[in-house]
Amino acid sequence: MTYLRDQRKKIDKKIADSKKSGTGADDVVQPTVWWYELTSFLTKDSTSTTTADNLNVSFTLNTLK
């Protein structure tokens, strides 16, 4: 499963890079592997989450003492 997710990410990056490069719609990279559409469920859980920075909070607390 991890292999398929990693390969899917690589293909998605190639597609995104080809769209950003300013090429025409006909030149955008298209996936050629048969399983690409079948693995669309793998991208739903791979969104990044926001995190909080604890360094600034502890620095501020230490300077107030």
MMTF fields as JSON, N, C-alpha, C and O atoms, coordinates in Angstrom:
{
  "mmtfVersion": "1.0.0",
  "mmtfProducer": "UNKNOWN",
  "numBonds": 259,
  "numAtoms": 260,
  "numGroups": 65,
  "numChains": 1,
  "numModels": 1,
  "chainsPerModel": [1],
  "groupsPerChain": [65],
  "chainIdList": ["A"],
  "bondAtomList": [4, 2, 8, 6, 12, 10, 16, 14, 20, 18, 24, 22, 28, 26, 32, 30, 36, 34, 40, 38, 44, 42, 48, 46, 52, 50, 56, 54, 60, 58, 64, 62, 68, 66, 72, 70, 76, 74, 80, 78, 84, 82, 88, 86, 92, 90, 96, 94, 100, 98, 104, 102, 108, 106, 112, 110, 116, 114, 120, 118, 124, 122, 128, 126, 132, 130, 136, 134, 140, 138, 144, 142, 148, 146, 152, 150, 156, 154, 160, 158, 164, 162, 168, 166, 172, 170, 176, 174, 180, 178, 184, 182, 188, 186, 192, 190, 196, 194, 200, 198, 204, 202, 208, 206, 212, 210, 216, 214, 220, 218, 224, 222, 228, 226, 232, 230, 236, 234, 240, 238, 244, 242, 248, 246, 252, 250, 256, 254],
  "bondOrderList": [1, 1, 1, 1, 1, 1, 1, 1, 1, 1, 1, 1, 1, 1, 1, 1, 1, 1, 1, 1, 1, 1, 1, 1, 1, 1, 1, 1, 1, 1, 1, 1, 1, 1, 1, 1, 1, 1, 1, 1, 1, 1, 1, 1, 1, 1, 1, 1, 1, 1, 1, 1, 1, 1, 1, 1, 1, 1, 1, 1, 1, 1, 1, 1],
  "groupList": [{"groupName": "MET", "atomNameList": ["N", "CA", "C", "O"], "elementList": ["N", "C", "C", "O"], "formalChargeList": [0, 0, 0, 0], "bondAtomList": [1, 0, 2, 1, 3, 2], "bondOrderList": [1, 1, 2], "singleLetterCode": "M", "chemCompType": "L-PEPTIDE LINKING"}, {"groupName": "THR", "atomNameList": ["N", "CA", "C", "O"], "elementList": ["N", "C", "C", "O"], "formalChargeList": [0, 0, 0, 0], "bondAtomList": [1, 0, 2, 1, 3, 2], "bondOrderList": [1, 1, 2], "singleLetterCode": "T", "chemCompType": "L-PEPTIDE LINKING"}, {"groupName": "TYR", "atomNameList": ["N", "CA", "C", "O"], "elementList": ["N", "C", "C", "O"], "formalChargeList": [0, 0, 0, 0], "bondAtomList": [1, 0, 2, 1, 3, 2], "bondOrderList": [1, 1, 2], "singleLetterCode": "Y", "chemCompType": "L-PEPTIDE LINKING"}, {"groupName": "LEU", "atomNameList": ["N", "CA", "C", "O"], "elementList": ["N", "C", "C", "O"], "formalChargeList": [0, 0, 0, 0], "bondAtomList": [1, 0, 2, 1, 3, 2], "bondOrderList": [1, 1, 2], "singleLetterCode": "L", "chemCompType": "L-PEPTIDE LINKING"}, {"groupName": "ARG", "atomNameList": ["N", "CA", "C", "O"], "elementList": ["N", "C", "C", "O"], "formalChargeList": [0, 0, 0, 0], "bondAtomList": [1, 0, 2, 1, 3, 2], "bondOrderList": [1, 1, 2], "singleLetterCode": "R", "chemCompType": "L-PEPTIDE LINKING"}, {"groupName": "ASP", "atomNameList": ["N", "CA", "C", "O"], "elementList": ["N", "C", "C", "O"], "formalChargeList": [0, 0, 0, 0], "bondAtomList": [1, 0, 2, 1, 3, 2], "bondOrderList": [1, 1, 2], "singleLetterCode": "D", "chemCompType": "L-PEPTIDE LINKING"}, {"groupName": "GLN", "atomNameList": ["N", "CA", "C", "O"], "elementList": ["N", "C", "C", "O"], "formalChargeList": [0, 0, 0, 0], "bondAtomList": [1, 0, 2, 1, 3, 2], "bondOrderList": [1, 1, 2], "singleLetterCode": "Q", "chemCompType": "L-PEPTIDE LINKING"}, {"groupName": "LYS", "atomNameList": ["N", "CA", "C", "O"], "elementList": ["N", "C", "C", "O"], "formalChargeList": [0, 0, 0, 0], "bondAtomList": [1, 0, 2, 1, 3, 2], "bondOrderList": [1, 1, 2], "singleLetterCode": "K", "chemCompType": "L-PEPTIDE LINKING"}, {"groupName": "ILE", "atomNameList": ["N", "CA", "C", "O"], "elementList": ["N", "C", "C", "O"], "formalChargeList": [0, 0, 0, 0], "bondAtomList": [1, 0, 2, 1, 3, 2], "bondOrderList": [1, 1, 2], "singleLetterCode": "I", "chemCompType": "L-PEPTIDE LINKING"}, {"groupName": "ALA", "atomNameList": ["N", "CA", "C", "O"], "elementList": ["N", "C", "C", "O"], "formalChargeList": [0, 0, 0, 0], "bondAtomList": [1, 0, 2, 1, 3, 2], "bondOrderList": [1, 1, 2], "singleLetterCode": "A", "chemCompType": "L-PEPTIDE LINKING"}, {"groupName": "SER", "atomNameList": ["N", "CA", "C", "O"], "elementList": ["N", "C", "C", "O"], "formalChargeList": [0, 0, 0, 0], "bondAtomList": [1, 0, 2, 1, 3, 2], "bondOrderList": [1, 1, 2], "singleLetterCode": "S", "chemCompType": "L-PEPTIDE LINKING"}, {"groupName": "GLY", "atomNameList": ["N", "CA", "C", "O"], "elementList": ["N", "C", "C", "O"], "formalChargeList": [0, 0, 0, 0], "bondAtomList": [1, 0, 2, 1, 3, 2], "bondOrderList": [1, 1, 2], "singleLetterCode": "G", "chemCompType": "PEPTIDE LINKING"}, {"groupName": "VAL", "atomNameList": ["N", "CA", "C", "O"], "elementList": ["N", "C", "C", "O"], "formalChargeList": [0, 0, 0, 0], "bondAtomList": [1, 0, 2, 1, 3, 2], "bondOrderList": [1, 1, 2], "singleLetterCode": "V", "chemCompType": "L-PEPTIDE LINKING"}, {"groupName": "PRO", "atomNameList": ["N", "CA", "C", "O"], "elementList": ["N", "C", "C", "O"], "formalChargeList": [0, 0, 0, 0], "bondAtomList": [1, 0, 2, 1, 3, 2], "bondOrderList": [1, 1, 2], "singleLetterCode": "P", "chemCompType": "L-PEPTIDE LINKING"}, {"groupName": "TRP", "atomNameList": ["N", "CA", "C", "O"], "elementList": ["N", "C", "C", "O"], "formalChargeList": [0, 0, 0, 0], "bondAtomList": [1, 0, 2, 1, 3, 2], "bondOrderList": [1, 1, 2], "singleLetterCode": "W", "chemCompType": "L-PEPTIDE LINKING"}, {"groupName": "GLU", "atomNameList": ["N", "CA", "C", "O"], "elementList": ["N", "C", "C", "O"], "formalChargeList": [0, 0, 0, 0], "bondAtomList": [1, 0, 2, 1, 3, 2], "bondOrderList": [1, 1, 2], "singleLetterCode": "E", "chemCompType": "L-PEPTIDE LINKING"}, {"groupName": "PHE", "atomNameList": ["N", "CA", "C", "O"], "elementList": ["N", "C", "C", "O"], "formalChargeList": [0, 0, 0, 0], "bondAtomList": [1, 0, 2, 1, 3, 2], "bondOrderList": [1, 1, 2], "singleLetterCode": "F", "chemCompType": "L-PEPTIDE LINKING"}, {"groupName": "ASN", "atomNameList": ["N", "CA", "C", "O"], "elementList": ["N", "C", "C", "O"], "formalChargeList": [0, 0, 0, 0], "bondAtomList": [1, 0, 2, 1, 3, 2], "bondOrderList": [1, 1, 2], "singleLetterCode": "N", "chemCompType": "L-PEPTIDE LINKING"}],
  "groupTypeList": [0, 1, 2, 3, 4, 5, 6, 4, 7, 7, 8, 5, 7, 7, 8, 9, 5, 10, 7, 7, 10, 11, 1, 11, 9, 5, 5, 12, 12, 6, 13, 1, 12, 14, 14, 2, 15, 3, 1, 10, 16, 3, 1, 7, 5, 10, 1, 10, 1, 1, 1, 9, 5, 17, 3, 17, 12, 10, 16, 1, 3, 17, 1, 3, 7],
  "groupIdList": [1, 2, 3, 4, 5, 6, 7, 8, 9, 10, 11, 12, 13, 14, 15, 16, 17, 18, 19, 20, 21, 22, 23, 24, 25, 26, 27, 28, 29, 30, 31, 32, 33, 34, 35, 36, 37, 38, 39, 40, 41, 42, 43, 44, 45, 46, 47, 48, 49, 50, 51, 52, 53, 54, 55, 56, 57, 58, 59, 60, 61, 62, 63, 64, 65],
  "secStructList": [7, 2, 2, 2, 2, 2, 2, 2, 2, 2, 2, 2, 2, 2, 2, 2, 2, 2, 2, 2, 6, 6, 7, 7, 4, 4, 4, 1, 7, 7, 7, 7, 1, 6, 6, 6, 4, 4, 4, 4, 4, 4, 4, 6, 6, 7, 7, 7, 7, 7, 7, 7, 7, 2, 2, 2, 2, 2, 2, 2, 2, 2, 2, 2, 7],
  "xCoordList": [0.825, 0.0, 0.877, 0.579, 1.942, 2.839, 3.495, 3.672, 3.85, 4.451, 3.51, 3.922, 2.248, 1.281, 1.075, 0.968, 1.019, 0.848, 2.04, 1.863, 3.239, 4.437, 4.472, 4.819, 4.116, 4.094, 3.02, 3.233, 1.878, 0.796, 1.251, 0.976, 1.948, 2.456, 3.445, 3.427, 4.31, 5.276, 4.572, 4.946, 3.558, 2.81, 2.061, 2.051, 1.435, 0.72, 1.659, 1.283, 2.884, 3.859, 4.267, 4.4, 4.464, 4.804, 3.693, 3.959, 2.451, 1.312, 1.264, 1.101, 1.406, 1.364, 2.505, 2.302, 3.699, 4.849, 4.643, 5.036, 4.027, 3.812, 2.755, 2.811, 1.799, 0.801, 1.41, 1.027, 2.36, 2.994, 4.002, 4.309, 4.509, 5.599, 5.147, 5.982, 3.854, 3.364, 3.147, 2.978, 3.15, 2.908, 1.428, 0.604, 1.097, -0.298, -1.044, -0.44, -2.357, -3.193, -2.899, -3.063, -2.468, -2.163, -0.87, -0.664, 0.002, 1.309, 1.364, 2.425, 0.261, 0.236, 0.409, -0.201, 1.252, 1.54, 0.248, -0.522, 0.021, -1.125, -0.616, 0.344, -1.239, -0.792, -1.006, -2.023, -0.046, -0.129, -0.31, -0.548, -0.202, -0.365, -1.852, -2.664, -2.202, -3.604, -4.258, -5.481, -3.493, -4.038, -4.175, -4.598, -3.832, -3.831, -5.204, -5.297, -6.25, -7.587, -8.069, -8.831, -7.635, -8.052, -7.438, -7.944, -6.364, -5.684, -6.035, -5.326, -7.098, -7.476, -7.807, -7.665, -8.241, -8.544, -7.301, -7.427, -6.12, -4.892, -4.547, -3.827, -5.028, -4.676, -5.563, -5.227, -6.652, -7.575, -7.005, -7.305, -6.198, -5.635, -4.269, -3.693, -3.749, -2.385, -2.315, -1.306, -3.371, -3.323, -2.509, -2.548, -1.786, -0.964, -1.819, -2.84, -1.388, -2.101, -1.254, -0.032, -1.901, -1.157, -0.679, -1.337, 0.454, 1.013, 1.285, 1.409, 1.374, 1.666, 3.145, 3.756, 3.701, 5.103, 5.203, 4.736, 5.799, 5.917, 7.122, 7.197, 8.058, 9.267, 8.969, 9.509, 8.136, 7.819, 7.073, 7.289, 6.216, 5.453, 6.397, 6.312, 7.278, 8.172, 9.183, 9.571, 9.617, 10.548, 9.874, 10.487, 8.651, 7.915, 7.703, 7.83, 7.388, 7.191, 8.481, 8.457, 9.597, 10.873, 11.308, 11.959, 10.991, 11.399, 10.521, 10.922, 9.33, 8.442, 8.801, 8.361, 9.567, 9.914, 10.896, 11.298],
  "yCoordList": [-1.182, 0.0, 1.257, 2.23, 1.226, 2.376, 2.606, 3.75, 1.544, 1.667, 2.377, 3.284, 1.968, 2.59, 4.068, 4.907, 4.38, 5.768, 6.613, 7.729, 6.09, 6.826, 7.028, 8.108, 6.001, 6.121, 7.109, 7.889, 7.071, 8.008, 9.45, 10.336, 9.678, 11.028, 11.496, 12.662, 10.592, 10.946, 11.343, 12.321, 10.58, 10.885, 12.211, 13.037, 12.41, 13.665, 14.863, 15.921, 14.7, 15.787, 16.082, 17.246, 15.046, 15.252, 16.0, 16.881, 15.646, 16.316, 17.781, 18.673, 18.021, 19.396, 20.231, 21.388, 19.655, 20.376, 20.71, 21.782, 19.793, 20.058, 21.145, 21.885, 21.249, 22.317, 23.676, 24.692, 23.694, 24.939, 25.454, 26.646, 24.59, 24.976, 25.885, 26.372, 26.123, 26.999, 26.314, 26.984, 25.009, 24.287, 24.34, 24.631, 24.068, 24.055, 22.876, 21.95, 22.919, 21.855, 20.504, 19.463, 20.518, 19.257, 18.623, 17.421, 19.425, 18.93, 18.556, 18.161, 18.666, 18.301, 16.793, 16.032, 16.372, 14.947, 14.21, 14.673, 13.084, 12.225, 10.904, 10.338, 10.408, 9.128, 7.992, 7.939, 7.097, 5.984, 4.635, 3.633, 4.594, 3.317, 3.002, 3.908, 1.744, 1.342, 1.544, 1.67, 1.577, 1.639, 3.058, 3.238, 4.058, 5.441, 5.856, 6.335, 5.686, 6.078, 5.233, 5.714, 4.001, 3.117, 3.523, 3.137, 4.289, 4.678, 6.089, 6.66, 6.659, 8.021, 8.113, 9.181, 7.02, 7.031, 7.261, 7.667, 7.014, 7.192, 8.659, 8.981, 9.537, 10.948, 11.688, 12.802, 11.118, 11.792, 11.922, 12.897, 10.974, 11.01, 11.664, 11.793, 12.073, 12.59, 14.115, 14.696, 14.764, 16.219, 16.591, 15.9, 17.667, 18.087, 18.832, 19.432, 18.782, 19.475, 20.627, 20.625, 21.592, 22.715, 22.348, 21.596, 22.878, 22.611, 23.921, 24.976, 23.836, 25.02, 25.034, 23.986, 26.209, 26.375, 26.621, 27.65, 25.698, 25.817, 26.632, 27.053, 26.865, 27.589, 29.032, 29.523, 29.703, 31.091, 31.211, 32.172, 30.274, 30.313, 30.132, 30.9, 29.165, 28.924, 30.052, 30.41, 30.621, 31.755, 32.944, 33.617, 33.201, 34.324, 34.085, 35.019, 32.881, 32.579, 32.737, 33.225, 32.339, 32.461, 33.913, 34.253, 34.759, 36.156, 36.946, 38.017, 36.441, 37.141, 36.882, 37.632, 35.871, 35.513, 36.483, 36.338],
  "zCoordList": [0.0, 0.0, 0.0, -0.692, 0.77, 0.819, -0.539, -0.958, -1.213, -2.535, -3.495, -4.219, -3.504, -4.402, -4.058, -4.952, -2.765, -2.347, -2.795, -3.285, -2.629, -3.039, -4.551, -5.029, -5.292, -6.751, -7.198, -8.127, -6.54, -6.861, -6.62, -7.429, -5.501, -5.199, -6.26, -6.653, -6.726, -7.764, -9.059, -9.705, -9.426, -10.649, -10.487, -11.4, -9.323, -9.079, -9.142, -9.645, -8.631, -8.683, -10.122, -10.501, -10.92, -12.333, -13.057, -13.874, -12.755, -13.379, -12.949, -13.781, -11.656, -11.146, -11.716, -12.082, -11.793, -12.344, -13.815, -14.275, -14.548, -15.968, -16.166, -17.148, -15.252, -15.334, -14.997, -15.577, -14.059, -13.64, -14.659, -14.674, -15.494, -16.384, -17.518, -18.28, -17.648, -18.694, -20.025, -21.044, -20.037, -21.279, -21.611, -20.744, -22.829, -23.256, -22.667, -22.126, -22.775, -22.206, -22.85, -22.214, -24.103, -24.784, -24.291, -24.458, -23.684, -23.246, -21.774, -21.29, -21.045, -19.627, -19.525, -20.275, -18.583, -18.387, -18.026, -17.184, -18.655, -18.365, -17.79, -18.313, -16.73, -16.163, -17.155, -17.846, -17.216, -18.157, -17.478, -18.153, -16.161, -15.455, -15.299, -15.106, -15.381, -15.358, -13.994, -13.919, -12.936, -11.59, -11.052, -9.91, -11.835, -11.336, -10.798, -9.668, -11.57, -11.132, -9.949, -9.111, -9.885, -8.79, -7.45, -6.396, -7.481, -6.242, -5.795, -4.967, -6.314, -5.924, -4.431, -3.837, -3.825, -2.392, -1.534, -0.379, -2.064, -1.29, -1.074, -0.129, -1.905, -1.78, -0.788, -0.386, -0.396, 0.52, 1.926, 2.615, 2.368, 3.712, 3.768, 4.849, 2.649, 2.652, 2.69, 2.291, 3.163, 3.282, 4.507, 5.524, 4.406, 5.529, 6.547, 6.208, 7.774, 8.838, 9.341, 9.194, 9.926, 10.482, 11.875, 12.594, 12.241, 13.556, 14.274, 13.652, 15.558, 16.37, 16.717, 16.93, 16.77, 17.124, 18.624, 19.114, 19.35, 20.801, 21.228, 22.382, 20.335, 20.713, 21.109, 22.101, 20.365, 20.686, 22.006, 22.744, 22.316, 23.562, 24.743, 25.701, 24.716, 25.841, 25.97, 27.082, 24.842, 24.913, 25.586, 26.415, 25.245, 25.839, 27.323, 28.115, 27.717, 29.137, 29.919, 31.049, 29.349, 30.048, 30.178, 31.166, 29.263, 29.346, 30.302, 30.757, 30.619, 31.541, 32.993, 33.863, 33.286, 34.678, 35.257, 36.412]
}
